[in-house]
Amino acid sequence: MKNSIYIFLLLFAVNTLALTEQEFIEKVINQDENFEKDQIYVTIKQLELETSKASYANWNATLGALLSSSYYDIEKDTTSTKVYEKHRLKNTQAIGIGVGKRFLSNPSSLTFKATRSTPDTDITRYKKDEIYTGKNAEYNVTTFDNVYSVNYKYPLLKHDSNASGLKTYHRDILDLEREKFDFNDAQEKFLVGRLRQYIDWNFYQKNAEIYQDYKSMLKAIKVNEAKDKSKLNTAILLVNQDILSNDSKLQSLKKVLVSMLNDSSLWTENPEINTNKRPKIIPNLTQYLQHNVRTLLKIEIDRRLKKIDLDYHNNQSLYKLDFNISAEINDNKGNTMTTDYKSKSVLYTAGLNFSMPIGTDVNNKKDIHVAQLNLRKLNIDYSNKLKDILSDAQALIVKLRLAKKSLNEYQKLIANVNNESNLAHTSYLGKSITITDLIDAYKEKFDVELGYIKALTGYQKSLLKYNDKLDRVLPKFNVIPR
């Protein structure tokens, strides 16, 4: 039974595949369901941006129609012999269409209008308070009026009532950009957590290999005396306990990773970490942080959002001064009591429209002050956060340099203890040292190798923390473009 288990473990080890860090990252990033909620937030912001843009800048058409009827009657007590209107019945039908557009680059607006109306009027005339019986006592006036106009308005100071719509559009642009940063943050946070587990996985895996090597070395010892057998067996039993403890942690961690990544292939894979990785030292670290670290970029977006609010409220405190230019074509035909007519005219207009409030808008004044204070607060937050990230990154650089020196020293130490264990083995065969001395020499070699793996794991985690601090863990191809 034991032989079958050993054969299975041997075959399992032979069939184990190496899993590089880059391959592991791709496995993590491909788990879209972990980021579905964050992607929904991005989609919502995209819809809000598209809606605010369409609402403000799309061509806006309005169709209108009018049907009206009016009756005019006059009571007139006069001795005049002139004929006058007594009754007037007017029926009007009109239809019109207006098309307007506002622009994203400036607060101006452009409007086109076309209307057609057909007033039809029946007139009854009186004379000396009696119905007139002469010519044209009753007659009809029918008119066909067509009006075409174009108007362009540009607010030179205070923007018009549509200014809030333009402000919303500009805010939505930044809100979408910020939401994309949040999405990338969620991805990187998840990825960093998994990479820490990947490093721990490598730690337990390397420990397992060292434990097995140590056990093999102990089992290969041929004792000089029968009493040495007991001490050797004790050493083997102790390392078996270490193997079981380490394996429990290893299998538990792999089970968690398989579950989180929904990838059973991890059972047959082992991590393969590049032990020669070094931190990339950036010459102008402050400038790099300002342009690449999402925490700072999000504060910068918040500052720009407050600046939009401040600019809006400052603008609303200005006087109104609008420049208007328009053209209107009137194309009319109809009749009077005695004649028919047809006319066409063009009217060009240019002007300035000025108005100013009497008094102060206290609410807008309050909004300006609040926006200024919020902007100042964000400036302080940005400065403090930049200092914190910069100091943390610089401290990690120093820590990594020292850790790298320690790893180099471990290489020398490993070479020394290897030589000492070989010498101890030769000495034991020559019966010049005891079994306890030999086991201690093997144990020292084993402890140094475990210490090296622990130091290497610490170095790898510090390097991960450094890259995370600089937002360089998430692959560039997976970052949502801004």
Protein Blocks (a to p, Z undefined) as FASTA:
>chain_A
ZZmmmmmmmmmmmmpccddfklmmmmmmmmmmlmmmmmmmmmmmmmmmmmmmmmmmmccd
dddddddddddddddddfbfbdcdfbdcddddddddddddddfkbccdcddddddddddd
dddddeehiacfbehkbccdddddddddddddddfklccfklmmmmmmmmmmmmmmmmmm
mmmmmmmmmmmmmmmmmmmmmmmmmmmmmmmmmmmmmmmpccfbfklmmmmmmmmmmmmm
mmmmmmmmmmmmmmmmmmmnopaklmmpccdddfkbccdddfblmlmmmmmpmklmmmmm
mmmmmmmmmmmmmmmmpccddddddddddddddddfkbccddddddddddddddddedjd
fklmmmmmmmmmmmmmmmmmmmmmmmmmmmmmmmmmmmmmmmmmmmmmmmmmmmmmmmmm
mmmmmmmmnopacfklmmmmmmmmmmmmmmmmmmmmmmmmmmmmmmmmnopmbcfklpcc
ZZ
